[in-house]
Structure formats: structure tokens, C-alpha cells
Amino acid sequence: MNTLYKVVETQTVTDETLEKIINTWVAEGWTLDSIRFAMSEASRRPAMAFVLFVRQNGAGEEGEDADVS
């Protein structure tokens, strides 16, 4: 079995947005792997977030995509 990866990028870094992204993709069979934040020098808040998910090949359609931002 191959491991598939899903990366979801968001420029709206709020708890509500991150919860929506995580809940949407976990419901699709993906497992949350990590969240990476891109910081801006002008602010202490993250400018972007990349939410990474994994799953084993065969758990669903390869190449699925949905816009949750």
C-alpha cells in the first residue's frame, strides 16, 4: 500500500477555519498529520497555514479535491 498525502493551504488562519478544514478532510477518510504556519515579519500572527493529511492508498479515490476555504 502507498501512502497518499493531502495539503490544504489557507490564508485565513483562525480556529474556525482550521477546524472546518480538519473536520472536512477527516470525514473524507484522511488523517491529520501536521499543521505548518508561515509567519509574516510584520505580524505575530501566521500569514498562512498548510494543513497536511495522510491516508493509505485504497481508502478512497485518488486525486479527490474540494475547496473548504
PAZADREN-472667 format. One record per atom (N, C-alpha, C): x, y, z; atom name; chain; residue number from 1. Coordinates in steps of 0.05 Angstrom, whole numbers, plus 5000, padded with zeros to 4 digits. Example, Ala and Ser with C-alpha at 12.3 -4.5 7.8 and 13.67 -1.06 7.14 Angstrom:
residues 2
((5264,4886,5156),"N","A",1);
((5246,4910,5156),"CA","A",1);
((5264,4934,5156),"C","A",1);
((5257,4955,5142),"N","A",2);
((5273,4979,5143),"CA","A",2);
((5258,5001,5157),"C","A",2);
This chain:
residues 69
((5017,4976,5000),"N","A",1);
((5000,5000,5000),"CA","A",1);
((5017,5025,5000),"C","A",1);
((5009,5045,4985),"N","A",2);
((5023,5070,4984),"CA","A",2);
((5009,5090,5002),"C","A",2);
((5025,5108,5013),"N","A",3);
((5015,5130,5030),"CA","A",3);
((5009,5153,5011),"C","A",3);
((4985,5164,5014),"N","A",4);
((4977,5188,4999),"CA","A",4);
((4978,5212,5017),"C","A",4);
((4985,5235,5006),"N","A",5);
((4986,5259,5022),"CA","A",5);
((4968,5280,5011),"C","A",5);
((4956,5296,5028),"N","A",6);
((4938,5318,5020),"CA","A",6);
((4948,5343,5035),"C","A",6);
((4952,5365,5020),"N","A",7);
((4960,5390,5031),"CA","A",7);
((4938,5411,5026),"C","A",7);
((4928,5423,5047),"N","A",8);
((4908,5444,5044),"CA","A",8);
((4920,5470,5054),"C","A",8);
((4920,5490,5036),"N","A",9);
((4931,5516,5043),"CA","A",9);
((4909,5536,5049),"C","A",9);
((4913,5552,5070),"N","A",10);
((4893,5573,5076),"CA","A",10);
((4908,5598,5084),"C","A",10);
((4897,5621,5075),"N","A",11);
((4908,5647,5083),"CA","A",11);
((4891,5659,5106),"C","A",11);
((4869,5646,5112),"N","A",12);
((4853,5654,5135),"CA","A",12);
((4860,5635,5158),"C","A",12);
((4877,5645,5176),"N","A",13);
((4887,5627,5197),"CA","A",13);
((4872,5634,5223),"C","A",13);
((4849,5622,5226),"N","A",14);
((4833,5625,5250),"CA","A",14);
((4826,5597,5260),"C","A",14);
((4818,5595,5285),"N","A",15);
((4810,5569,5296),"CA","A",15);
((4786,5558,5281),"C","A",15);
((4767,5575,5273),"N","A",16);
((4744,5565,5258),"CA","A",16);
((4751,5554,5231),"C","A",16);
((4769,5568,5217),"N","A",17);
((4778,5558,5190),"CA","A",17);
((4793,5532,5192),"C","A",17);
((4811,5530,5211),"N","A",18);
((4827,5506,5215),"CA","A",18);
((4809,5482,5223),"C","A",18);
((4790,5487,5241),"N","A",19);
((4771,5466,5249),"CA","A",19);
((4755,5456,5225),"C","A",19);
((4746,5475,5208),"N","A",20);
((4730,5467,5184),"CA","A",20);
((4747,5450,5165),"C","A",20);
((4771,5458,5160),"N","A",21);
((4789,5443,5142),"CA","A",21);
((4794,5415,5154),"C","A",21);
((4801,5413,5179),"N","A",22);
((4806,5387,5192),"CA","A",22);
((4782,5370,5192),"C","A",22);
((4759,5380,5200),"N","A",23);
((4734,5364,5201),"CA","A",23);
((4725,5355,5174),"C","A",23);
((4729,5372,5153),"N","A",24);
((4721,5364,5126),"CA","A",24);
((4738,5341,5116),"C","A",24);
((4764,5342,5119),"N","A",25);
((4781,5322,5108),"CA","A",25);
((4782,5296,5124),"C","A",25);
((4779,5298,5151),"N","A",26);
((4778,5274,5167),"CA","A",26);
((4752,5259,5160),"C","A",26);
((4730,5273,5155),"N","A",27);
((4705,5260,5147),"CA","A",27);
((4708,5245,5120),"C","A",27);
((4727,5254,5104),"N","A",28);
((4733,5242,5078),"CA","A",28);
((4752,5218,5080),"C","A",28);
((4761,5212,5104),"N","A",29);
((4778,5189,5108),"CA","A",29);
((4808,5195,5111),"C","A",29);
((4815,5221,5112),"N","A",30);
((4842,5229,5115),"CA","A",30);
((4849,5231,5145),"C","A",30);
((4874,5228,5152),"N","A",31);
((4884,5230,5180),"CA","A",31);
((4901,5255,5181),"C","A",31);
((4896,5272,5201),"N","A",32);
((4912,5296,5204),"CA","A",32);
((4941,5288,5211),"C","A",32);
((4960,5299,5196),"N","A",33);
((4988,5294,5200),"CA","A",33);
((5002,5317,5215),"C","A",33);
((4998,5341,5205),"N","A",34);
((5010,5364,5218),"CA","A",34);
((4999,5390,5207),"C","A",34);
((5005,5412,5220),"N","A",35);
((4998,5439,5211),"CA","A",35);
((5023,5455,5211),"C","A",35);
((5029,5468,5189),"N","A",36);
((5053,5485,5187),"CA","A",36);
((5044,5514,5183),"C","A",36);
((5056,5532,5197),"N","A",37);
((5048,5560,5195),"CA","A",37);
((5070,5576,5181),"C","A",37);
((5062,5595,5164),"N","A",38);
((5081,5613,5151),"CA","A",38);
((5077,5640,5165),"C","A",38);
((5098,5650,5177),"N","A",39);
((5096,5675,5192),"CA","A",39);
((5103,5699,5175),"C","A",39);
((5093,5722,5182),"N","A",40);
((5099,5747,5170),"CA","A",40);
((5116,5763,5188),"C","A",40);
((5135,5777,5178),"N","A",41);
((5153,5794,5195),"CA","A",41);
((5137,5817,5207),"C","A",41);
((5116,5826,5194),"N","A",42);
((5100,5849,5202),"CA","A",42);
((5080,5843,5225),"C","A",42);
((5076,5817,5230),"N","A",43);
((5056,5810,5250),"CA","A",43);
((5064,5785,5265),"C","A",43);
((5053,5782,5289),"N","A",44);
((5059,5758,5305),"CA","A",44);
((5040,5736,5298),"C","A",44);
((5019,5742,5282),"N","A",45);
((5000,5721,5274),"CA","A",45);
((5010,5708,5248),"C","A",45);
((5004,5683,5244),"N","A",46);
((5012,5670,5219),"CA","A",46);
((4998,5682,5195),"C","A",46);
((5013,5684,5173),"N","A",47);
((5002,5695,5148),"CA","A",47);
((4987,5673,5133),"C","A",47);
((4996,5648,5136),"N","A",48);
((4984,5625,5122),"CA","A",48);
((4988,5601,5139),"C","A",48);
((4971,5580,5132),"N","A",49);
((4975,5554,5144),"CA","A",49);
((4972,5533,5123),"C","A",49);
((4988,5512,5126),"N","A",50);
((4987,5488,5109),"CA","A",50);
((4979,5465,5127),"C","A",50);
((4956,5453,5122),"N","A",51);
((4946,5431,5138),"CA","A",51);
((4952,5405,5122),"C","A",51);
((4967,5387,5134),"N","A",52);
((4975,5363,5120),"CA","A",52);
((4960,5338,5131),"C","A",52);
((4951,5322,5112),"N","A",53);
((4936,5298,5118),"CA","A",53);
((4949,5274,5104),"C","A",53);
((4945,5250,5114),"N","A",54);
((4955,5226,5102),"CA","A",54);
((4933,5205,5102),"C","A",54);
((4935,5186,5084),"N","A",55);
((4919,5161,5084),"CA","A",55);
((4932,5141,5067),"C","A",55);
((4924,5116,5071),"N","A",56);
((4934,5094,5055),"CA","A",56);
((4919,5092,5029),"C","A",56);
((4934,5087,5007),"N","A",57);
((4922,5083,4981),"CA","A",57);
((4901,5061,4982),"C","A",57);
((4878,5065,4971),"N","A",58);
((4856,5046,4971),"CA","A",58);
((4834,5054,4991),"C","A",58);
((4839,5075,5007),"N","A",59);
((4819,5085,5026),"CA","A",59);
((4798,5102,5012),"C","A",59);
((4802,5110,4987),"N","A",60);
((4784,5127,4972),"CA","A",60);
((4795,5133,4945),"C","A",60);
((4782,5151,4931),"N","A",61);
((4791,5159,4905),"CA","A",61);
((4816,5175,4906),"C","A",61);
((4835,5168,4889),"N","A",62);
((4860,5184,4887),"CA","A",62);
((4854,5209,4871),"C","A",62);
((4865,5232,4881),"N","A",63);
((4861,5257,4866),"CA","A",63);
((4836,5272,4874),"C","A",63);
((4822,5264,4896),"N","A",64);
((4799,5279,4905),"CA","A",64);
((4807,5307,4913),"C","A",64);
((4790,5326,4909),"N","A",65);
((4796,5353,4917),"CA","A",65);
((4771,5368,4923),"C","A",65);
((4772,5386,4943),"N","A",66);
((4749,5402,4950),"CA","A",66);
((4759,5429,4961),"C","A",66);
((4745,5450,4956),"N","A",67);
((4752,5476,4966),"CA","A",67);
((4737,5481,4992),"C","A",67);
((4751,5483,5014),"N","A",68);
((4738,5488,5040),"CA","A",68);
((4745,5514,5052),"C","A",68);
((4759,5531,5037),"N","A",69);
((4767,5557,5049),"CA","A",69);
((4746,5578,5045),"C","A",69);
